[in-house]
Structure formats: structure tokens, C-alpha cells
Amino acid sequence: MLLRERTTDEGLLVSVCDPDCLGETYENGAASLTVDEEFYGGPDAREATREEIVNGLQRAQVANIVGAEAVDVAVDAGLVDEETVLDFGETRHAQLLWL
């Protein structure tokens, strides 16, 4: 999985995705999701373990998560409620916001 962390005025923004999702566009009838290389990848993104993903998500104020494996990590860690996960055909998407 790819993990990218960046500091914004609102706090730490974390993006996580399965590598095979990069550059893909998914649709579910009601919406479409483009997994943009600039947002999820790039030179600041790195391959990360499940533990590193969980650590990054726990520190994030906002997170975007794409891919079956990446979303499963967030759900298994109790950071994302399964009922809030969106299915986009071949992949899954979740957002995390700590208030």
C-alpha cells in the first residue's frame, strides 16, 4: 500500500491507496472516483506496512483511503466504520475526519 502524509493548515492529511489503483477511475452509478497520482502517489508517497498505515491514520486529521486492502486495514483497526465505506465497482473508498 502507498502512504502519503502532508501537513496542511487544517492538520495532517493522509492518503492511502492500493498501488494498483493509481491512475484508475472507478464508478458506482451515483459517483466516480479518480485515484490521482498527484494526490495519492508522487515522490512523497512510500510503500508502507499495515502498522505504518494504521499509525498514519491515527495521527491524521483528514484521510482518504482507496483500495480493498487499504480500506480493510482502516476497518480492521476500528478507524473506519464498515457501513460508511463506499463501493466503486472493483474497489472501495473511505474518508476519515477527526474533529
N, C-alpha and C positions, 0 to 999 in steps of 0.2 A: 504494500500500500504506500501511497505517496502522502507525505505530511508537509504542509507549508504553514508557517506561522509568521505573522507580521503584526507589528504594533500600529494601531490607529488612534485617532483622538478619542474613540469610544472604548479602547482597550485592546486586548489581544484578539485578533481574528485568525481562526484556524480553518484551514481547508484540508480535507482528507478525501482521497479517491482511490479506487482500484486502478492500477496503471492502464488496463485495457479499456477504460472508459474515456481516457484523454482524447479530445478531438471529436468525440461522438455526440450525436444529437438523438435524444430519446423522446418519445411521445406517448401519452396515455389517453388521448382523445380530448381531454379538457385542457391540457397544457403541454408544452415542450420544454425540454431541459438540454442545454448545450454545455458540455463539460469542456470549458475553455482552457487551453494550455496556459494562457497568460495568468489565469486565476488559480488553477489547481496545480500547475506544473512550474516550469521555468527553473532558473538557476537556484532559486531559494527552496525548492521542493527537494525532499530527500526520501529515500526508502526508509520505512520505519516498521518496527515490530508492533505487535498488538499492545504491549505495555507502553511503548512510546506514544502510540495513538491515544490511549486512554489518558495518559499524563497530559498530553497537549489539550485534549478536550476538557479535562478537569480545570485547566488553567484559563481556558478561553472565555471571553465574554460573549462571543458570537462564533458559531462554527457552521460550515456547510460540509455535508458528508454525502458522497456519491459512490455507489457500487455495492453489490450484495455483501462482499466481505467487510468493507469499511462500515457499513450500516450495522451489520451483525455485531461487530466489535462494540459499537456505541450502545446497542440494545443490551447485549450481554453484560456490559459494565453498569447497566442501570442508568445511563446518562440520557437515553432517548427512549420514550415510550413507544412500543411496537405499534400502537394504534395511531401514532402521528406520522408514521413512515409512509411516504408516497411511492407507489409502484409506477415505474415508467417502462412498461414492456419488459425488456431484458435486464433492467437494473432497478435500483432503489435509491431514494434520496431522502435525507433528513436534514433539518436545521436545528441548531441548538442556540438558545439565548438565555443567558443568566442575567437576572435582574437584581 
